[in-house]
């Protein structure tokens, strides 16, 4: 017999560094989940990605058990790492804070492909390039599909 789902929790945690402090503790405690059990499992599954911000979708069942899916790091964080900037521009249309190349955009798009809402690499690259522009990063060169 299938378990009855009582809710979902979406969090962003650093890989290998989950602990019961906020925001994890209060979010899971309100659903009745064993917080330490989640932290142990999450840290075990993400020990190869220390310090990277990872989105997690936790499915909570009616018997207080849970499953979770770890997704790929957000495109904005990957772009900031590649451009070597601490944060995006406050006025992205006026002040540019860094540059990325189309090869780097393609690399991020290939990495994020399972989590994005698109079917082709071309559309995934467009989404990542749009994220870069909205952060105040310029994408150098011409897009591969414009050649």
N, CA, C and O atoms as a MOPAC input file, in Angstrom:
PM7 MOZYME 1SCF
protein

 N      0.83300 1    -1.18000 1     0.00000 1
 C      0.00000 1     0.00000 1     0.00000 1
 C      0.88000 1     1.24700 1     0.00000 1
 O      1.90800 1     1.29200 1     0.67500 1
 N      0.47200 1     2.23800 1    -0.75000 1
 C      1.24900 1     3.46600 1    -0.87800 1
 C      1.09500 1     4.33800 1     0.36500 1
 O      0.06100 1     4.32400 1     1.03200 1
 N      2.14200 1     5.09100 1     0.65600 1
 C      2.09700 1     6.01900 1     1.78600 1
 C      1.30800 1     7.26000 1     1.39500 1
 O      1.29900 1     7.65300 1     0.22900 1
 N      0.65300 1     7.87300 1     2.36400 1
 C     -0.10600 1     9.08900 1     2.12700 1
 C      0.81100 1    10.28800 1     2.36000 1
 O      1.41900 1    10.42300 1     3.42200 1
 N      0.90100 1    11.15600 1     1.35100 1
 C      1.75700 1    12.33900 1     1.45300 1
 C      1.03300 1    13.40300 1     2.25500 1
 O     -0.11200 1    13.75100 1     1.96600 1
 N      1.72500 1    13.91900 1     3.27800 1
 C      1.10600 1    14.97500 1     4.09400 1
 C      1.62200 1    16.35900 1     3.72600 1
 O      1.02500 1    17.36000 1     4.12300 1
 N      2.72700 1    16.43900 1     2.97000 1
 C      3.22200 1    17.75100 1     2.56300 1
 C      4.59900 1    17.69200 1     1.93200 1
 O      5.26800 1    16.65800 1     1.92400 1
 N      4.99800 1    18.84300 1     1.40000 1
 C      6.31300 1    19.00500 1     0.80100 1
 C      7.03100 1    20.15900 1     1.48700 1
 O      6.39500 1    21.10500 1     1.95000 1
 N      8.36500 1    20.07900 1     1.55300 1
 C      9.18200 1    21.16900 1     2.08600 1
 C     10.30800 1    21.40900 1     1.08900 1
 O     11.01200 1    20.47800 1     0.69700 1
 N     10.47200 1    22.67200 1     0.67900 1
 C     11.56900 1    23.03700 1    -0.20900 1
 C     12.57700 1    23.84500 1     0.59100 1
 O     12.22300 1    24.82300 1     1.25000 1
 N     13.83700 1    23.42600 1     0.52800 1
 C     14.90800 1    24.11600 1     1.25000 1
 C     16.11900 1    24.27600 1     0.34100 1
 O     16.25300 1    23.57600 1    -0.66200 1
 N     16.98900 1    25.19700 1     0.69900 1
 C     18.30000 1    25.29400 1     0.07500 1
 C     19.33300 1    25.17300 1     1.18400 1
 O     19.40500 1    26.01800 1     2.07600 1
 N     20.13200 1    24.11200 1     1.11900 1
 C     21.12700 1    23.82700 1     2.15500 1
 C     22.50700 1    23.71900 1     1.51700 1
 O     22.63500 1    23.37400 1     0.34200 1
 N     23.52300 1    24.01300 1     2.29600 1
 C     24.89400 1    23.82200 1     1.81800 1
 C     25.25400 1    22.34900 1     1.95100 1
 O     24.94900 1    21.70500 1     2.95500 1
 N     25.90300 1    21.83400 1     0.92500 1
 C     26.25900 1    20.42900 1     0.88600 1
 C     27.14800 1    20.01600 1     2.04200 1
 O     28.16500 1    20.65400 1     2.31200 1
 N     26.76000 1    18.93500 1     2.72900 1
 C     27.53500 1    18.40700 1     3.83000 1
 C     27.50400 1    19.23600 1     5.10100 1
 O     28.23200 1    18.93400 1     6.04600 1
 N     26.66800 1    20.28700 1     5.14900 1
 C     26.65100 1    21.16900 1     6.31600 1
 C     25.25800 1    21.35700 1     6.90400 1
 O     24.99900 1    22.37000 1     7.55500 1
 N     24.36400 1    20.41100 1     6.68900 1
 C     23.01700 1    20.54400 1     7.24800 1
 C     23.06500 1    20.34700 1     8.76200 1
 O     23.70000 1    19.41600 1     9.25600 1
 N     22.38900 1    21.23100 1     9.48800 1
 C     22.27600 1    21.08600 1    10.94500 1
 C     20.87700 1    21.52900 1    11.37400 1
 O     20.18000 1    22.17800 1    10.59400 1
 N     20.45200 1    21.19500 1    12.59100 1
 C     19.07600 1    21.48200 1    12.99500 1
 C     18.76200 1    22.95400 1    13.25500 1
 O     17.63800 1    23.28100 1    13.63800 1
 N     19.70900 1    23.82800 1    13.05900 1
 C     19.46600 1    25.26000 1    13.26100 1
 C     18.56500 1    25.78400 1    12.14100 1
 O     18.38300 1    25.11100 1    11.12700 1
 N     18.00100 1    26.97900 1    12.32100 1
 C     17.19100 1    27.55100 1    11.24400 1
 C     18.02900 1    27.68100 1     9.97600 1
 O     19.22800 1    27.94500 1    10.07500 1
 N     17.46400 1    27.51000 1     8.82100 1
 C     16.05900 1    27.33600 1     8.46100 1
 C     15.58100 1    25.88700 1     8.45200 1
 O     14.38100 1    25.64000 1     8.32800 1
 N     16.49200 1    24.92600 1     8.58200 1
 C     16.11000 1    23.51700 1     8.45400 1
 C     15.23700 1    23.04500 1     9.61300 1
 O     14.19200 1    22.43200 1     9.39400 1
 N     15.66200 1    23.32800 1    10.84600 1
 C     14.94000 1    22.85800 1    12.02500 1
 C     13.48000 1    23.27000 1    12.06100 1
 O     12.61400 1    22.39800 1    12.13500 1
 N     13.16600 1    24.55700 1    12.01300 1
 C     11.76500 1    24.97900 1    12.07500 1
 C     10.91900 1    24.46800 1    10.90400 1
 O      9.74900 1    24.13100 1    11.08800 1
 N     11.49800 1    24.40800 1     9.70800 1
 C     10.73900 1    23.95700 1     8.54500 1
 C     10.34000 1    22.49000 1     8.67300 1
 O      9.20800 1    22.12000 1     8.36100 1
 N     11.27200 1    21.66000 1     9.13200 1
 C     10.97400 1    20.23400 1     9.26600 1
 C     10.23400 1    19.92700 1    10.56300 1
 O      9.40400 1    19.01800 1    10.60800 1
 N     10.53200 1    20.68000 1    11.61300 1
 C      9.86400 1    20.46100 1    12.89600 1
 C      8.37000 1    20.71100 1    12.80900 1
 O      7.59000 1    20.01900 1    13.46300 1
 N      7.95800 1    21.68500 1    12.01500 1
 C      6.52600 1    21.98200 1    11.88700 1
 C      5.77200 1    20.85500 1    11.18700 1
 O      4.56000 1    20.72100 1    11.35300 1
 N      6.49000 1    20.03900 1    10.39900 1
 C      5.87300 1    18.89800 1     9.71400 1
 C      6.00000 1    17.61200 1    10.53100 1
 O      5.43000 1    16.58600 1    10.16100 1
 N      6.75000 1    17.66000 1    11.64800 1
 C      6.89900 1    16.49300 1    12.50600 1
 C      7.98400 1    15.52900 1    12.06100 1
 O      7.98600 1    14.37200 1    12.48100 1
 N      8.90200 1    15.97800 1    11.22300 1
 C      9.97400 1    15.12100 1    10.70900 1
 C     11.11600 1    15.06700 1    11.72000 1
 O     11.38300 1    16.04800 1    12.41500 1
 N     11.78600 1    13.92500 1    11.79900 1
 C     12.96900 1    13.78600 1    12.63900 1
 C     14.10400 1    14.58500 1    11.99400 1
 O     14.67400 1    14.16000 1    10.98900 1
 N     14.42600 1    15.72600 1    12.56700 1
 C     15.36800 1    16.67500 1    11.98000 1
 C     16.77900 1    16.08500 1    11.90400 1
 O     17.45400 1    16.22600 1    10.88300 1
 N     17.21700 1    15.44200 1    12.95100 1
 C     18.57100 1    14.88700 1    12.96700 1
 C     18.72400 1    13.77900 1    11.92300 1
 O     19.78400 1    13.64500 1    11.31100 1
 N     17.68000 1    12.99200 1    11.72100 1
 C     17.73800 1    11.93300 1    10.71600 1
 C     17.90400 1    12.52800 1     9.31400 1
 O     18.68300 1    12.02200 1     8.50600 1
 N     17.16200 1    13.61200 1     9.03400 1
 C     17.31600 1    14.28600 1     7.74100 1
 C     18.73000 1    14.82700 1     7.59100 1
 O     19.35900 1    14.64300 1     6.54900 1
 N     19.23400 1    15.49300 1     8.62400 1
 C     20.58100 1    16.08200 1     8.55300 1
 C     21.63800 1    15.01800 1     8.28300 1
 O     22.53500 1    15.23000 1     7.46800 1
 N     21.54200 1    13.87200 1     8.96200 1
 C     22.51400 1    12.79400 1     8.75300 1
 C     22.46300 1    12.27500 1     7.32300 1
 O     23.50100 1    12.10400 1     6.68400 1
 N     21.23900 1    12.02200 1     6.81400 1
 C     21.10500 1    11.49200 1     5.45300 1
 C     21.57300 1    12.51000 1     4.41200 1
 O     22.26900 1    12.15600 1     3.46000 1
 N     21.18700 1    13.77500 1     4.59600 1
 C     21.57100 1    14.81800 1     3.64400 1
 C     23.08100 1    14.99100 1     3.61600 1
 O     23.67800 1    15.05400 1     2.54100 1
 N     23.70600 1    15.06700 1     4.79100 1
 C     25.16000 1    15.23500 1     4.85200 1
 C     25.89700 1    14.04300 1     4.24000 1
 O     26.94100 1    14.21200 1     3.61000 1
 N     25.34900 1    12.83000 1     4.42500 1
 C     25.97500 1    11.64000 1     3.85000 1
 C     25.89400 1    11.66900 1     2.32100 1
 O     26.84800 1    11.28900 1     1.64200 1
 N     24.75700 1    12.11800 1     1.77900 1
 C     24.57500 1    12.11800 1     0.33100 1
 C     25.26100 1    13.30200 1    -0.35900 1
 O     25.46600 1    13.27100 1    -1.57200 1
 N     25.61500 1    14.33700 1     0.39600 1
 C     26.22600 1    15.52400 1    -0.22100 1
 C     27.65700 1    15.76800 1     0.23900 1
 O     28.16800 1    16.87600 1     0.07500 1
 N     28.31700 1    14.76200 1     0.81200 1
 C     29.67300 1    14.97600 1     1.29900 1
 C     30.65700 1    15.22300 1     0.16500 1
 O     31.75000 1    15.73200 1     0.41100 1
 N     30.29500 1    14.87200 1    -1.09100 1
 C     31.17500 1    15.13700 1    -2.22600 1
 C     31.00700 1    16.55700 1    -2.77500 1
 O     31.75700 1    16.95800 1    -3.66500 1
 N     30.03300 1    17.32900 1    -2.25900 1
 C     29.80200 1    18.71200 1    -2.70200 1
 C     29.82600 1    19.65300 1    -1.50300 1
 O     28.82500 1    20.32100 1    -1.24500 1
 N     30.92200 1    19.73400 1    -0.76300 1
 C     30.93500 1    20.55400 1     0.45000 1
 C     30.80900 1    22.04400 1     0.15100 1
 O     31.51800 1    22.57700 1    -0.70300 1
 N     29.90500 1    22.70800 1     0.85800 1
 C     29.75900 1    24.15000 1     0.75700 1
 C     28.92700 1    24.64200 1    -0.40800 1
 O     28.61200 1    25.83100 1    -0.46200 1
 N     28.54900 1    23.76700 1    -1.36200 1
 C     27.71900 1    24.20000 1    -2.48600 1
 C     26.26200 1    24.27300 1    -2.04000 1
 O     25.77800 1    23.39700 1    -1.32300 1
 N     25.57200 1    25.32000 1    -2.47000 1
 C     24.15500 1    25.46200 1    -2.13800 1
 C     23.36600 1    24.49700 1    -3.01400 1
 O     23.46400 1    24.53900 1    -4.24100 1
 N     22.57900 1    23.62100 1    -2.37300 1
 C     21.81600 1    22.61700 1    -3.09000 1
 C     20.33700 1    22.70200 1    -2.71000 1
 O     19.99900 1    22.61300 1    -1.53000 1
 N     19.45700 1    22.87300 1    -3.69100 1
 C     18.02100 1    22.83800 1    -3.39900 1
 C     17.59100 1    21.40500 1    -3.07400 1
 O     18.07300 1    20.45300 1    -3.68600 1
 N     16.68800 1    21.26100 1    -2.11300 1
 C     16.20700 1    19.95500 1    -1.69100 1
 C     14.68300 1    19.98900 1    -1.66000 1
 O     14.09000 1    20.92200 1    -1.11900 1
 N     14.04900 1    18.96900 1    -2.24100 1
 C     12.60100 1    18.81700 1    -2.16400 1
 C     12.32000 1    17.62700 1    -1.25400 1
 O     12.62700 1    16.48700 1    -1.60200 1
 N     11.73600 1    17.89600 1    -0.09200 1
 C     11.46900 1    16.85400 1     0.90300 1
 C      9.99300 1    16.50400 1     0.84600 1
 O      9.13500 1    17.37800 1     0.96600 1
 N      9.69900 1    15.22200 1     0.66200 1
 C      8.32100 1    14.73500 1     0.67500 1
 C      8.06900 1    14.14100 1     2.05300 1
 O      8.74800 1    13.19800 1     2.46100 1
 N      7.09500 1    14.69000 1     2.76800 1
 C      6.76800 1    14.22500 1     4.11600 1
 C      5.50200 1    13.37900 1     4.03800 1
 O      4.50700 1    13.79400 1     3.44400 1
 N      5.54500 1    12.19300 1     4.63900 1
 C      4.39700 1    11.28500 1     4.62700 1
 C      3.62800 1    11.38200 1     5.93900 1
 O      4.11900 1    11.94900 1     6.91600 1
 N      2.41400 1    10.82300 1     5.95500 1
 C      1.53700 1    10.95400 1     7.12500 1
 C      2.09200 1    10.23700 1     8.35500 1
 O      1.73900 1    10.59700 1     9.47800 1
 N      2.96100 1     9.22300 1     8.17000 1
 C      3.55300 1     8.52900 1     9.31600 1
 C      4.86000 1     9.18600 1     9.77100 1
 O      5.64500 1     8.57200 1    10.49300 1
 N      5.09400 1    10.43800 1     9.34800 1
 C      6.25600 1    11.27500 1     9.70700 1
 C      7.56500 1    10.79200 1     9.09000 1
 O      8.63500 1    11.27600 1     9.46000 1
 N      7.49500 1     9.84800 1     8.15800 1
 C      8.69700 1     9.47100 1     7.42100 1
 C      8.86100 1    10.45000 1     6.25800 1
 O      7.96400 1    11.24800 1     5.98500 1
 N      9.99500 1    10.39100 1     5.58000 1
 C     10.25800 1    11.36000 1     4.51600 1
 C     11.18500 1    10.78000 1     3.46100 1
 O     11.93800 1     9.84000 1     3.71900 1
 N     11.11800 1    11.35100 1     2.28400 1
 C     12.06100 1    11.11600 1     1.19800 1
 C     12.52700 1    12.48100 1     0.73300 1
 O     11.81800 1    13.47000 1     0.91600 1
 N     13.70200 1    12.55500 1     0.13700 1
 C     14.11000 1    13.84000 1    -0.40400 1
 C     14.89900 1    13.67800 1    -1.68200 1
 O     15.59600 1    12.68600 1    -1.89200 1
 N     14.76800 1    14.70000 1    -2.54200 1
 C     15.46000 1    14.74500 1    -3.81400 1
 C     16.39200 1    15.94600 1    -3.78100 1
 O     15.96800 1    17.06100 1    -3.47400 1
 N     17.65700 1    15.71800 1    -4.09500 1
 C     18.63900 1    16.79600 1    -4.14300 1
 C     18.77100 1    17.23400 1    -5.60100 1
 O     19.03400 1    16.41600 1    -6.48200 1
 N     18.58800 1    18.51200 1    -5.84400 1
 C     18.65500 1    19.04500 1    -7.20200 1
 C     20.02600 1    19.68100 1    -7.44400 1
 O     20.85400 1    19.76000 1    -6.53500 1
 N     20.25200 1    20.12700 1    -8.66500 1
 C     21.52700 1    20.76000 1    -9.00100 1
 C     21.56500 1    22.18100 1    -8.45100 1
 O     20.51000 1    22.78700 1    -8.26100 1
 N     22.75000 1    22.72900 1    -8.19200 1
 C     22.85000 1    24.09000 1    -7.65800 1
 C     22.17300 1    25.09900 1    -8.58600 1
 O     22.16900 1    24.90300 1    -9.80100 1
 N     21.60400 1    26.17200 1    -8.03900 1
 C     20.94600 1    27.17900 1    -8.87800 1
 C     21.90300 1    27.77700 1    -9.90900 1
 O     23.10300 1    27.91100 1    -9.66600 1
 N     21.34400 1    28.13200 1   -11.06200 1
 C     22.15100 1    28.69800 1   -12.14700 1
 C     22.83700 1    29.98500 1   -11.70200 1
 O     23.98000 1    30.23800 1   -12.08300 1
 N     22.15400 1    30.80000 1   -10.90200 1
 C     22.73000 1    32.06600 1   -10.44900 1
 C     24.00000 1    31.82700 1    -9.63600 1
 O     24.98000 1    32.55500 1    -9.78900 1
 N     23.98800 1    30.82800 1    -8.78900 1
 C     25.16600 1    30.53800 1    -7.95600 1
 C     26.30600 1    30.00400 1    -8.82500 1
 O     27.46200 1    30.36900 1    -8.61300 1
 N     25.99700 1    29.14800 1    -9.79600 1
 C     27.03300 1    28.64000 1   -10.69100 1
 C     27.62400 1    29.77300 1   -11.53000 1
 O     28.83100 1    29.80900 1   -11.76900 1
 N     26.77200 1    30.69500 1   -11.97500 1
 C     27.26100 1    31.84100 1   -12.75300 1
 C     28.17600 1    32.72500 1   -11.91500 1
 O     29.20500 1    33.18900 1   -12.40500 1
 N     27.81200 1    32.96400 1   -10.65500 1
 C     28.64000 1    33.79300 1    -9.77600 1
 C     30.00200 1    33.14200 1    -9.54800 1
 O     31.01700 1    33.83700 1    -9.49300 1
 N     30.03400 1    31.81500 1    -9.41500 1
 C     31.30900 1    31.12000 1    -9.23400 1
 C     32.19200 1    31.26800 1   -10.47100 1
 O     33.39100 1    31.52300 1   -10.35200 1
 N     31.60200 1    31.10700 1   -11.66600 1
 C     32.38600 1    31.20100 1   -12.89900 1
 C     32.86500 1    32.62300 1   -13.17400 1
 O     33.98000 1    32.82600 1   -13.65500 1
 N     32.01100 1    33.61200 1   -12.86400 1
 C     32.38200 1    35.00400 1   -13.11800 1
 C     33.24300 1    35.57300 1   -11.98800 1
 O     33.76300 1    36.68300 1   -12.09800 1
 N     33.38900 1    34.81100 1   -10.90800 1
 C     34.17800 1    35.22300 1    -9.74200 1
 C     33.68500 1    36.54900 1    -9.15500 1
 O     34.47500 1    37.45600 1    -8.89700 1
 N     32.36700 1    36.64700 1    -8.94800 1
 C     31.77000 1    37.80800 1    -8.28900 1
 C     31.02300 1    37.32400 1    -7.04600 1
 O     30.57800 1    36.17800 1    -6.98300 1
 N     30.89300 1    38.21000 1    -6.06500 1
 C     30.22800 1    37.83700 1    -4.82000 1
 C     28.71400 1    37.89200 1    -4.94000 1
 O     28.01900 1    37.03600 1    -4.39300 1
 N     28.18900 1    38.89700 1    -5.65700 1
 C     26.74700 1    38.97100 1    -5.87000 1
 C     26.46600 1    39.72800 1    -7.16000 1
 O     27.36400 1    40.32700 1    -7.75100 1
 N     25.21000 1    39.69400 1    -7.58600 1
 C     24.82000 1    40.34000 1    -8.83200 1
 C     24.73300 1    41.84400 1    -8.68600 1
 O     24.91100 1    42.39200 1    -7.59800 1
 N     24.45700 1    42.50200 1    -9.79800 1
 C     24.36000 1    43.95200 1    -9.82900 1
 C     23.02000 1    44.42000 1    -9.27200 1
 O     21.99800 1    43.76200 1    -9.46600 1
 N     23.02800 1    45.55400 1    -8.58200 1
 C     21.77900 1    46.13400 1    -8.09300 1
 C     20.98900 1    46.75500 1    -9.23800 1
 O     19.76200 1    46.82900 1    -9.17900 1
 N     21.68700 1    47.20100 1   -10.27800 1
 C     21.06000 1    47.74800 1   -11.48100 1
 C     21.62700 1    47.00400 1   -12.69200 1
 O     22.52400 1    47.51600 1   -13.36200 1
 N     21.11800 1    45.80100 1   -12.98300 1
 C     21.72000 1    44.97500 1   -14.03100 1
 C     21.65300 1    45.58700 1   -15.43000 1
 O     22.47100 1    45.25400 1   -16.28700 1
 N     20.68300 1    46.48200 1   -15.67200 1
 C     20.61700 1    47.08500 1   -17.00200 1
 C     21.65100 1    48.19300 1   -17.18600 1
 O     21.95600 1    48.55500 1   -18.32300 1
 N     22.19500 1    48.73700 1   -16.10700 1
 C     23.16900 1    49.82800 1   -16.18800 1
 C     24.57500 1    49.39800 1   -15.78400 1
 O     25.54500 1    49.68200 1   -16.48800 1
 N     24.68000 1    48.71700 1   -14.65500 1
 C     25.99900 1    48.35400 1   -14.12500 1
 C     26.25300 1    46.86200 1   -14.32600 1
 O     25.54500 1    46.02000 1   -13.77500 1
 N     27.26000 1    46.55400 1   -15.11300 1
 C     27.64400 1    45.15300 1   -15.33300 1
 C     28.76000 1    44.80300 1   -14.35200 1
 O     29.68800 1    45.58700 1   -14.15000 1
 N     28.66400 1    43.61700 1   -13.74200 1
 C     29.63300 1    43.24700 1   -12.70400 1
 C     30.60700 1    42.15300 1   -13.14100 1
 O     31.59800 1    41.90600 1   -12.45400 1
 N     30.34200 1    41.49500 1   -14.26900 1
 C     31.23800 1    40.42900 1   -14.69000 1
 C     30.89200 1    39.91700 1   -16.07100 1
 O     29.96100 1    40.39800 1   -16.71700 1
 N     31.66700 1    38.92300 1   -16.51700 1
 C     31.45600 1    38.34300 1   -17.84300 1
 C     31.51700 1    36.82400 1   -17.76400 1
 O     32.24900 1    36.25300 1   -16.95500 1
 N     30.73000 1    36.18600 1   -18.62300 1
 C     30.80800 1    34.74300 1   -18.83200 1
 C     30.80500 1    34.50500 1   -20.34300 1
 O     30.35100 1    35.34800 1   -21.11600 1
 N     31.31300 1    33.35200 1   -20.74300 1
 C     31.34500 1    33.02100 1   -22.16700 1
 C     30.21300 1    32.05100 1   -22.48700 1
 O     29.60500 1    31.46200 1   -21.59400 1
 N     29.94600 1    31.89900 1   -23.77800 1
 C     28.88900 1    30.96200 1   -24.18200 1
 C     29.28100 1    29.52200 1   -23.85100 1
 O     28.40200 1    28.69000 1   -23.62500 1
 N     30.56600 1    29.21100 1   -23.81600 1
 C     31.00500 1    27.86100 1   -23.43900 1
 C     30.65000 1    27.58300 1   -21.97400 1
 O     30.22100 1    26.48200 1   -21.62900 1
 N     30.83600 1    28.60400 1   -21.11300 1
 C     30.47900 1    28.44800 1   -19.70200 1
 C     28.96000 1    28.32300 1   -19.53700 1
 O     28.48200 1    27.53600 1   -18.72000 1
 N     28.20900 1    29.10400 1   -20.31800 1
 C     26.74300 1    29.01900 1   -20.27100 1
 C     26.29500 1    27.62300 1   -20.69700 1
 O     25.37900 1    27.05400 1   -20.10300 1
 N     26.94000 1    27.07200 1   -21.72600 1
 C     26.59300 1    25.72800 1   -22.19700 1
 C     26.90200 1    24.67800 1   -21.13600 1
 O     26.12900 1    23.74100 1   -20.94000 1
 N     28.02200 1    24.83600 1   -20.45900 1
 C     28.41200 1    23.90800 1   -19.38500 1
 C     27.36200 1    23.90000 1   -18.26200 1
 O     26.97200 1    22.83800 1   -17.77700 1
 N     26.91300 1    25.08900 1   -17.85600 1
 C     25.89600 1    25.19100 1   -16.80300 1
 C     24.57300 1    24.61000 1   -17.29600 1
 O     23.88500 1    23.91200 1   -16.55100 1
 N     24.21600 1    24.89600 1   -18.54400 1
 C     22.95200 1    24.38900 1   -19.09900 1
 C     22.94300 1    22.86400 1   -19.13600 1
 O     21.92600 1    22.24300 1   -18.82600 1
 N     24.07100 1    22.25500 1   -19.51500 1
 C     24.14700 1    20.78600 1   -19.53300 1
 C     24.01300 1    20.21700 1   -18.12900 1
 O     23.38100 1    19.17900 1   -17.93200 1
 N     24.60800 1    20.89300 1   -17.15500 1
 C     24.53300 1    20.45900 1   -15.76600 1
 C     23.10600 1    20.55700 1   -15.23500 1
 O     22.64300 1    19.66300 1   -14.52700 1
 N     22.40400 1    21.64300 1   -15.57500 1
 C     21.06500 1    21.91500 1   -15.04200 1
 C     19.93900 1    21.27600 1   -15.84300 1
 O     18.78000 1    21.35600 1   -15.43700 1
 N     20.25000 1    20.65000 1   -16.96300 1
 C     19.22900 1    20.12700 1   -17.86900 1
 C     18.14500 1    19.27700 1   -17.18800 1
 O     16.97400 1    19.45600 1   -17.52100 1
 N     18.46000 1    18.36800 1   -16.25900 1
 C     17.39100 1    17.56700 1   -15.63700 1
 C     16.40800 1    18.40300 1   -14.80800 1
 O     15.25400 1    18.00600 1   -14.64700 1
 N     16.84200 1    19.54400 1   -14.28500 1
 C     15.98800 1    20.35000 1   -13.41500 1
 C     15.27500 1    21.49200 1   -14.13600 1
 O     14.38200 1    22.12100 1   -13.56800 1
 N     15.66100 1    21.76300 1   -15.38300 1
 C     15.04700 1    22.87500 1   -16.10100 1
 C     13.78100 1    22.42500 1   -16.82700 1
 O     13.58800 1    21.24400 1   -17.11700 1
 N     12.93400 1    23.40000 1   -17.10600 1
 C     11.67300 1    23.14100 1   -17.77100 1
 C     11.83400 1    23.35200 1   -19.27700 1
 O     11.16400 1    24.20100 1   -19.86700 1
 N     12.73400 1    22.56900 1   -19.89900 1
 C     12.97100 1    22.68700 1   -21.33000 1
 C     13.45800 1    21.33700 1   -21.85300 1
 O     13.83400 1    20.44400 1   -21.09400 1
 N     13.43600 1    21.22400 1   -23.20300 1
 C     13.77100 1    19.94400 1   -23.81500 1
 C     15.06900 1    19.96700 1   -24.61300 1
 O     15.68800 1    18.92200 1   -24.81500 1
 N     15.48900 1    21.14500 1   -25.06900 1
 C     16.68000 1    21.21600 1   -25.90500 1
 C     17.78200 1    22.00300 1   -25.19500 1
 O     17.52000 1    22.81100 1   -24.30400 1
 N     19.00200 1    21.74700 1   -25.60900 1
 C     20.14300 1    22.46900 1   -25.04100 1
 C     20.07300 1    23.95200 1   -25.41600 1
 O     20.46700 1    24.81300 1   -24.62900 1
 N     19.57400 1    24.24400 1   -26.60600 1
 C     19.42400 1    25.62300 1   -27.05800 1
 C     18.54100 1    26.41700 1   -26.08800 1
 O     18.90700 1    27.51800 1   -25.67900 1
 N     17.38400 1    25.86300 1   -25.72100 1
 C     16.48400 1    26.58400 1   -24.80700 1
 C     17.06500 1    26.65500 1   -23.39700 1
 O     16.85000 1    27.64100 1   -22.69200 1
 N     17.79500 1    25.62700 1   -22.97800 1
 C     18.43400 1    25.65700 1   -21.66000 1
 C     19.50400 1    26.74400 1   -21.61800 1
 O     19.63500 1    27.45300 1   -20.61900 1
 N     20.26200 1    26.87400 1   -22.69300 1
 C     21.29000 1    27.92300 1   -22.75300 1
 C     20.64600 1    29.30300 1   -22.74300 1
 O     21.17800 1    30.23000 1   -22.13100 1
 N     19.51000 1    29.44800 1   -23.41200 1
 C     18.79600 1    30.72900 1   -23.40200 1
 C     18.35600 1    31.09200 1   -21.99200 1
 O     18.44900 1    32.25200 1   -21.59200 1
 N     17.87800 1    30.11000 1   -21.23800 1
 C     17.43000 1    30.36000 1   -19.86400 1
 C     18.60600 1    30.79300 1   -18.98200 1
 O     18.48800 1    31.74500 1   -18.21000 1
 N     19.73200 1    30.09500 1   -19.09800 1
 C     20.90700 1    30.42200 1   -18.28400 1
 C     21.46000 1    31.79100 1   -18.67500 1
 O     21.86800 1    32.56800 1   -17.81300 1
 N     21.47100 1    32.08400 1   -19.98100 1
 C     21.95000 1    33.39900 1   -20.43600 1
 C     21.03500 1    34.50600 1   -19.92000 1
 O     21.51200 1    35.58200 1   -19.56000 1
 N     19.74200 1    34.25800 1   -19.87900 1
 C     18.79800 1    35.23900 1   -19.33400 1
 C     19.03400 1    35.47800 1   -17.85500 1
 O     18.93000 1    36.61000 1   -17.38200 1
 N     19.35100 1    34.42100 1   -17.12300 1
 C     19.68000 1    34.55800 1   -15.70500 1
 C     20.93600 1    35.41100 1   -15.54500 1
 O     21.00800 1    36.27000 1   -14.66700 1
 N     21.91800 1    35.16300 1   -16.40000 1
 C     23.17000 1    35.93700 1   -16.34200 1
 C     22.89300 1    37.41600 1   -16.59600 1
 O     23.40800 1    38.27700 1   -15.88300 1
 N     22.08000 1    37.71000 1   -17.61000 1
 C     21.77600 1    39.11300 1   -17.92300 1
 C     21.03100 1    39.78500 1   -16.77500 1
 O     21.29700 1    40.94600 1   -16.46100 1
 N     20.10700 1    39.07200 1   -16.15000 1
 C     19.33900 1    39.67900 1   -15.06300 1
 C     20.16700 1    39.87400 1   -13.79700 1
 O     19.74600 1    40.58600 1   -12.88400 1
 N     21.34500 1    39.24600 1   -13.73500 1
 C     22.26000 1    39.43000 1   -12.60800 1
 C     23.27600 1    40.52700 1   -12.88000 1
 O     24.03800 1    40.89400 1   -11.98600 1
 N     23.29900 1    41.05400 1   -14.09500 1
 C     24.27900 1    42.07500 1   -14.44000 1
 C     25.55900 1    41.50300 1   -15.00300 1
 O     26.60200 1    42.15600 1   -14.96500 1
 N     25.49300 1    40.28200 1   -15.53100 1
 C     26.65200 1    39.66800 1   -16.18400 1
 C     26.46800 1    39.77100 1   -17.69200 1
 O     25.35600 1    39.60600 1   -18.19600 1
 N     27.54500 1    40.04000 1   -18.41100 1
 C     27.46300 1    40.04600 1   -19.86700 1
 C     27.92400 1    38.69800 1   -20.38800 1
 O     28.84100 1    38.08500 1   -19.84200 1
 N     27.26600 1    38.23700 1   -21.46900 1
 C     27.64000 1    36.97500 1   -22.09700 1
 C     28.46000 1    37.31900 1   -23.32600 1
 O     27.94000 1    37.88400 1   -24.28800 1
 N     29.75900 1    36.97600 1   -23.29800 1
 C     30.68600 1    37.33900 1   -24.37400 1
 C     30.49900 1    36.46000 1   -25.60100 1
 O     30.17600 1    35.27600 1   -25.49700 1
 N     30.70800 1    37.05800 1   -26.75300 1
 C     30.66500 1    36.32500 1   -28.01600 1
 C     29.26300 1    36.27600 1   -28.57800 1
 O     28.34400 1    36.92700 1   -28.08000 1
 N     29.12100 1    35.48300 1   -29.63700 1
 C     27.80500 1    35.29900 1   -30.24100 1
 C     27.26900 1    33.94100 1   -29.85800 1
 O     28.02900 1    32.99300 1   -29.65900 1
 N     25.95800 1    33.84900 1   -29.75400 1
 C     25.33100 1    32.58400 1   -29.38500 1
 C     25.61400 1    31.53700 1   -30.46400 1
 O     25.63400 1    31.87900 1   -31.64700 1
 N     25.83100 1    30.29200 1   -30.09700 1
 C     26.17900 1    29.24900 1   -31.07000 1
 C     25.11600 1    29.08500 1   -32.16700 1
 O     25.45900 1    28.71800 1   -33.29100 1
 N     23.88100 1    29.33900 1   -31.88000 1
 C     22.81800 1    29.16000 1   -32.88300 1
 C     22.70800 1    30.34300 1   -33.83800 1
 O     21.95500 1    30.27900 1   -34.80900 1
 N     23.45700 1    31.43900 1   -33.57600 1
 C     23.42700 1    32.60200 1   -34.46100 1
 C     24.52700 1    32.56200 1   -35.51200 1
 O     24.60100 1    33.44400 1   -36.36600 1
 N     25.37800 1    31.54800 1   -35.45500 1
 C     26.48200 1    31.45200 1   -36.43400 1
 C     25.99000 1    30.90900 1   -37.74600 1
 O     26.77200 1    30.75900 1   -38.68500 1

